Amino acid sequence: MKRVMRKAVPVFVLSALLAPLAQAESLGQKGRVIADSFCSRCHAVGPRGKSPNPKSPPFRTLGRKYPLADLEEALGEGIVVGHEGQDMPPFVFSSEDIKALLAYLASVQKK
């Protein structure tokens, strides 16, 4: 029994340490799906490429204009922004979706 426990303890410890990392990765992946579904019509949502609407900033540059943490409230209330003649659709996201989208946004920011 002691031998089994000696082998099991490191597995449990490793699992406990890796769980938040796996959750963060899946949160970012969920954010990518949200970005692709709701935002990619106008914005370049990936780490490269041009926005389909040239007046819509690529996601990778949003951190230069806005502190990403400030976007949490705007996403929760529904962002209403115009890009010179083209209004942004009024999206309202759940708190979980906002966390996912912000995790994804943080992952693609160009320094």
C-alpha atoms as one frame of an Amber mdcrd trajectory, in Angstrom:
protein
   0.000   0.000   0.000   2.847   2.412   0.837   4.400   1.745  -2.551   1.150
   2.642  -4.309   0.808   5.812  -2.258   4.387   6.872  -3.044   3.616   6.629
  -6.737   0.180   8.207  -6.452   1.182  11.310  -4.478   3.386  12.827  -7.225
   0.621  12.207  -9.761  -1.906  14.042  -7.582   0.498  16.916  -6.932   1.318
  17.249 -10.625  -2.374  17.149 -11.519  -3.134  19.875  -8.993  -0.368  22.078
 -10.404  -1.360  21.569 -14.042  -5.132  21.995 -13.615  -5.076  25.835 -13.613
  -2.831  25.796 -16.688  -5.231  23.498 -18.540  -8.166  25.662 -17.505  -6.410
  28.818 -18.698  -5.630  27.183 -22.023  -9.217  26.076 -22.491 -10.402  29.547
 -21.426  -8.228  31.102 -24.133  -9.475  28.556 -26.650 -13.060  29.404 -25.753
 -12.188  33.081 -26.184 -10.851  32.358 -29.674 -14.141  30.665 -30.590 -16.075
  33.691 -29.289 -13.813  36.072 -31.215 -14.179  34.032 -34.395 -17.959  33.887
 -33.987 -18.716  37.486 -33.037 -15.768  39.672 -33.957 -13.960  38.303 -37.006
 -16.421  39.816 -39.462 -14.725  43.175 -38.839 -11.564  42.546 -36.770  -8.452
  40.479 -37.409  -8.742  38.274 -34.330  -5.549  36.246 -34.743  -1.915  37.120
 -34.128  -1.486  38.133 -37.804  -3.454  39.495 -40.711  -5.495  42.529 -41.632
  -8.961  43.309 -40.337 -11.738  42.710 -42.898 -12.930  46.236 -42.060  -9.827
  48.430 -42.343 -11.256  50.794 -39.706 -11.588  48.000 -37.119  -8.362  47.525
 -35.163  -6.771  44.071 -35.119  -7.216  42.318 -31.773  -3.438  42.040 -31.372
  -3.211  45.861 -31.118  -6.149  46.554 -28.776  -3.860  46.536 -25.729  -2.069
  49.599 -27.117  -5.298  51.627 -27.193  -7.138  50.255 -24.167  -6.072  48.549
 -20.959  -7.551  45.076 -21.488  -8.900  45.029 -17.932 -11.006  48.080 -18.819
 -12.695  46.104 -21.583 -14.283  43.758 -19.034 -16.933  46.278 -18.027 -17.536
  47.419 -21.603 -18.026  43.828 -22.776 -20.442  43.165 -19.916 -22.536  46.233
 -20.625 -22.359  45.909 -24.390 -19.753  47.787 -26.364 -21.206  50.403 -28.663
 -18.453  51.820 -30.849 -18.460  53.227 -34.336 -15.627  52.879 -36.801 -16.160
  55.968 -38.968 -19.550  55.263 -40.462 -19.872  51.631 -39.435 -21.299  50.983
 -35.987 -20.190  47.975 -34.023 -23.050  45.543 -33.356 -24.229  45.675 -29.719
 -22.898  42.477 -28.158 -23.545  41.548 -24.536 -21.499  38.656 -23.142 -21.804
  36.512 -20.007 -19.131  36.943 -17.330 -17.602  33.577 -18.287 -17.495  34.571
 -21.961 -15.873  37.881 -21.027 -13.151  36.093 -19.039 -12.542  33.795 -21.991
 -12.427  36.639 -24.497 -10.055  38.670 -22.305  -7.799  35.620 -21.848  -7.669
  35.222 -25.605  -7.087  38.948 -26.179  -4.175  38.884 -23.729  -2.656  35.921
 -25.567  -2.512  37.694 -28.956  -1.257  41.141 -27.913   1.682  42.330 -29.971
   4.299  44.017 -27.829
